[in-house]
Amino acid sequence: MPGLRRRALDRLRAPLREVGLNTVAFAMIIAIQQLLVFPGLGRMLPPAGFSQVILLITISTIAVNVIGGEASKVALIRGEAYRSRALPWDAPRIVLGGCALIILAVVVLAVARLLPVPIAAPYALITVLGILRTFGTTPDKHRGAFHRVVLAHAAYAVGAVGGLLLVPATGSPFTPFLLAESLCVLVVLIIRRRHREVPLTLRRTRAFRGTLRPYLGLALIALLINAVTYLDRLLITPLLGAEALAIYYSASALSSSLALVTNPGGNALLARLGRMPDARRRQVFARGALVALPLVLLCWGASLVIAAAGLFALYPGHARAALPLLLPVSLAAAFSNASSLLAPLLQRFLPVRRLLGFTACYAAVYLLAVIVLSARWRLPGFAWATAMAAGALFALYLAQVRATARTGFRRAGPPGSARTAPADPVAPATPAKR
């Protein structure tokens, strides 16, 4: 009996360590932004300047998530296919193309005078460096070396603190982000030079088409989800005014801080699922269905407490106006965090077309609810619309997870593929042991 217990603990030790280290790494970036950089800038800048920083960094975050984040995910999903064929990862081609697209977009916006020229270059650099940071640690996640990710993100935290102190001297509110991304990418480059267990290349391999196809699908899903997730910050000003943006941000800034646990947990789960044989999918789906609803309740309570504490501690000037928003924004955060833990199961085993359908429903519910509820109940209606949309996506995910746990499904081809029958063209005929 003691031997069985010891073996069970040994099996849990590795995944728990991965989740723990990835949580620490993720927390270093999110915590330094939400607890230090943004509150600090909010005290230094007038409301109009602070709103501009929120808007531009939000757009940059969407680009980083869609290009760097999804390239990282598809590389983790496809890692075993490359290893089994002794091929280097060619996902950096996707990252390079995305960075070129960002630079072109910023140049066009600056020429069209939609983006002030003095901030165009640093803004493009912040976004490109963020993409490189996000993808650059993917080989370490694939190998389970999350301590290297912690090291890189520690450099980000150091740069953010130093940059915030330099804002009065530079006069630019983007200094913390630029210095943080620069130091982090420098550390990532040093790590990649010293640890080459996973070979990377910019050359196109014969596996590239099988990687690009699921990436495009996952990137489209991420674009829709990120656009809707951050659309609140983009829509509040034209719908409800600039003051409403400051109030809503003060209520929601820390409500999603549980993502410090769930996002790294989801990334670590995706990395492990990428090494898992298809035969175990019903087992993991059954476990996901079992914990989903209790997880929502747990996240809602924790998020509500954290959001209230953050509001009164960091944004006391908006506390009175933002207090009615705490319940819906924390509920939206609870649904989003639970969905982020179910998403790796669907990304690993389901075709992209089905995920796109879920995301399209999510976007439709969000836009309709925001238009109707904000027109009738102003800012509280806007907040409840966000919670309604997040709940709709969670319900779709949970329904799919339960259906799969109960009945299973046909093999869907390559993980993340839009097709349903063909096998992975670059995978071996007999799946490699994961």
WOSUL-V68099 format. One line per field, one symbol per residue. phi: phi as a letter, one per 30 degrees, with the letter a starting at -180 (. if undefined). psi: psi as a letter, one per 20 degrees, with the letter a starting at -180 (. if undefined). burial: # if it has 16 or more other ideal C-beta (glycine too) atoms within 10 Angstrom, else .. A space follows every 10 residues. Layout:
BEGIN
phi = ???
psi = ???
burial = ???
END
This chain:
BEGIN
phi = .edddddddd dddddddddd dddddddddd ddddcbdded ddddcdeddd dddedddddd dddddddddd dddddddced ddddchcddc eedddddddd dddddddddd ddicbeedcd dddddedddd ddddddcded dddicdddde dddddddddd ddddddeddd icdceedddd dddddedddd ddddbcdcdc bcddcdcddd cddddddddd dddddddddc deddcdeddb jddddddddd dcecdcddde cddddddddd ddddccdddc dddddddddd cddedddddd dddddddddd dddcbddcdd ddeddddddd dddddddddd ddeeddddcc ddeddddedd dedddddddd dddddcbhdd dddddddddd dddddddddd ddddddciad ecideiddcc cddddcddec eddc
psi = ghgghghghh hhgghhgggg hhggghhhgg ghghiggghg hhhhqrhghh hggggghggg ggggggfggh hgghgghjgh hgghjlqqpj hhhggggggh hggggggghg hjkippghig ghgggggghh ghgghhjghh ghijmihhgg gghhhggghg gghhhighgh jpiighgghg hghghggghg ghhhokhopq qiqpriihhi ghghggghhg ghggghghgj hghhhgghgi rhhhgggggh higihjiiih ghghggghgh ghhhjpqhij hhghhggghh igghhggghg gghggggggh ghhhlhhjgg higiigghhh gghgggghhh hhghghhhiq qhhhhhgghg gggggggggg gghhhgjcgh hgghgghggh hgggggghgg ggghhgiarq pkbqpjqiri gqrpiiqqgo pqp.
burial = .......... .......### ########## ########## ##.......# #.##.##### ########## ########## ####..#### #####..##. .##..#..## ....#...## ..######## ########## ##.###.### ########## #.##..#... .######### #####.##.. ##.....#.# ....#.##.# ########## ########## #######.## ...####### ########## ########## ####.#.... ##.##..##. .#..##..## .###.###.# #..##..##. ##..###### ########## ########## ##.###.##. .##.##..## ..##....#. ########## ####.###.# ##.##...#. .#######.. ...#.##... #...
END
